[in-house]
Amino acid sequence: MSGISADDNAMDTSQKLSRSKIQYVVFKIDKVNGSETIVVEKEGEKGDQEAKWAEFVEAMPESEGRFGVFDLRWDQDDGRKRDSVCFVTWTPDGARIKQKMIYGSTAESFKGSLQGIKSVIAAHDISDLMDGRAEILKK
């Protein structure tokens, strides 16, 4: 555990997602008043699932870690509606080792502080994001 926690805005924004007001949130670890803190980098309004997922994936930088939360909703083959608030850890292969360690050691405690998380994707490249989402949608 890294001891890094989210700022109030990050927690408020995650609440907006859990109340289905927004589609996704991208968080990053940043220095705030001299200490590392989880802050909101981007939030996505509700919209078409495919378009919003593409926007979410595009928000993940090639060489820096991020956390994300995405509100997945879909219809199963039998017509039942499903949803899963998905927590994403993004530690791309191009990220610095120290950054990978910080994101890795912070992920569980941050995920635990969020409400309504039903699934998790640990991604190191775009294919991990796409494959992880595909697995969730099969359930």
C-alpha positions as CSV (number, residue, x, y, z in Angstrom):
1,M,0.0,0.0,0.0
2,S,1.5,3.3,-1.1
3,G,-0.4,5.7,1.2
4,I,-1.6,7.7,-1.8
5,S,-5.3,8.7,-1.5
6,A,-7.8,10.5,-3.8
7,D,-8.7,14.1,-3.4
8,D,-12.2,15.2,-2.6
9,N,-13.0,16.1,-6.3
10,A,-11.9,12.6,-7.4
11,M,-14.2,11.0,-4.8
12,D,-17.1,13.3,-5.8
13,T,-16.6,12.6,-9.5
14,S,-16.6,8.8,-8.8
15,Q,-19.9,9.3,-7.0
16,K,-21.4,11.0,-10.1
17,L,-20.4,7.9,-12.1
18,S,-22.0,5.5,-9.5
19,R,-25.2,7.6,-9.8
20,S,-25.1,7.2,-13.6
21,K,-24.5,10.9,-14.3
22,I,-21.3,10.3,-16.3
23,Q,-20.0,7.4,-18.4
24,Y,-16.3,7.3,-17.3
25,V,-13.6,8.9,-15.2
26,V,-9.8,8.8,-15.8
27,F,-7.7,9.5,-12.8
28,K,-3.9,10.1,-12.4
29,I,-1.5,10.4,-9.6
30,D,-0.2,13.9,-9.4
31,K,1.7,16.1,-6.9
32,V,-0.8,18.4,-5.0
33,N,0.6,20.6,-2.3
34,G,3.8,18.6,-2.3
35,S,2.3,15.1,-1.9
36,E,1.1,12.6,-4.4
37,T,-2.6,12.5,-4.7
38,I,-5.1,10.8,-7.0
39,V,-6.9,13.4,-9.1
40,V,-9.4,13.5,-11.9
41,E,-7.8,13.9,-15.3
42,K,-10.9,13.5,-17.5
43,E,-14.6,12.6,-17.2
44,G,-16.8,11.5,-20.0
45,E,-20.5,12.4,-20.4
46,K,-23.1,9.7,-21.0
47,G,-23.4,8.6,-24.6
48,D,-23.1,5.8,-27.1
49,Q,-21.2,2.9,-25.4
50,E,-18.9,2.2,-28.3
51,A,-18.0,5.8,-28.9
52,K,-17.4,6.5,-25.2
53,W,-15.3,3.3,-24.8
54,A,-13.1,4.5,-27.8
55,E,-12.8,7.9,-26.1
56,F,-11.9,6.3,-22.8
57,V,-9.2,4.1,-24.4
58,E,-7.8,7.1,-26.3
59,A,-7.4,9.0,-23.0
60,M,-4.9,6.4,-21.8
61,P,-1.4,7.7,-22.4
62,E,1.3,5.6,-24.1
63,S,3.9,6.0,-21.4
64,E,2.2,7.0,-18.1
65,G,0.0,5.1,-15.7
66,R,-3.7,5.9,-15.0
67,F,-6.7,4.5,-13.2
68,G,-10.1,4.5,-14.9
69,V,-13.7,3.7,-14.0
70,F,-16.2,3.0,-16.8
71,D,-19.9,2.3,-16.5
72,L,-20.5,-0.6,-18.9
73,R,-24.1,-1.3,-20.0
74,W,-25.2,-3.9,-22.5
75,D,-28.0,-6.3,-23.5
76,Q,-27.3,-10.0,-23.3
77,D,-28.3,-12.4,-26.1
78,D,-31.5,-13.2,-24.3
79,G,-32.5,-9.6,-24.0
80,R,-31.6,-9.0,-20.3
81,K,-30.0,-5.7,-19.6
82,R,-26.6,-5.9,-17.7
83,D,-24.3,-3.4,-16.3
84,S,-20.9,-3.4,-14.6
85,V,-18.9,-0.5,-13.2
86,C,-15.4,-1.5,-14.3
87,F,-12.2,-0.4,-12.5
88,V,-9.2,-0.2,-14.9
89,T,-5.5,-0.1,-13.9
90,W,-3.4,1.2,-16.8
91,T,0.3,0.6,-16.5
92,P,1.6,0.6,-20.1
93,D,4.9,-1.1,-21.0
94,G,6.4,2.3,-21.8
95,A,5.8,3.7,-18.3
96,R,8.8,4.2,-15.9
97,I,9.4,1.3,-13.5
98,K,8.8,3.6,-10.5
99,Q,5.5,4.8,-11.9
100,K,4.4,1.2,-12.5
101,M,5.2,0.4,-8.9
102,I,3.3,3.4,-7.5
103,Y,0.2,2.6,-9.6
104,G,0.4,-1.1,-8.7
105,S,0.7,-0.4,-5.0
106,T,-2.1,2.1,-4.9
107,A,-4.6,0.3,-7.1
108,E,-6.3,-2.0,-4.5
109,S,-6.7,0.7,-1.8
110,F,-8.1,3.2,-4.4
111,K,-10.5,0.6,-5.9
112,G,-11.6,-0.3,-2.3
113,S,-12.5,3.4,-1.7
114,L,-14.9,3.5,-4.7
115,Q,-18.5,2.3,-4.6
116,G,-20.1,-0.1,-7.0
117,I,-17.1,-1.7,-8.7
118,K,-18.2,-5.0,-10.2
119,S,-15.3,-5.8,-12.5
120,V,-11.6,-5.1,-13.0
121,I,-9.3,-4.8,-16.0
122,A,-5.5,-4.7,-15.5
123,A,-4.1,-3.4,-18.8
124,H,-0.6,-2.9,-20.1
125,D,-1.6,-2.1,-23.7
126,I,-4.7,-1.4,-25.8
127,S,-5.3,-5.1,-26.5
128,D,-5.6,-5.7,-22.8
129,L,-8.3,-3.0,-22.6
130,M,-10.2,-4.5,-25.5
131,D,-9.9,-8.1,-24.4
132,G,-10.8,-7.2,-20.8
133,R,-14.0,-5.4,-21.9
134,A,-14.9,-8.3,-24.2
135,E,-14.6,-10.7,-21.3
136,I,-16.9,-8.6,-19.1
137,L,-19.5,-8.3,-21.9
138,K,-19.6,-12.1,-22.2
139,K,-20.8,-12.5,-18.5
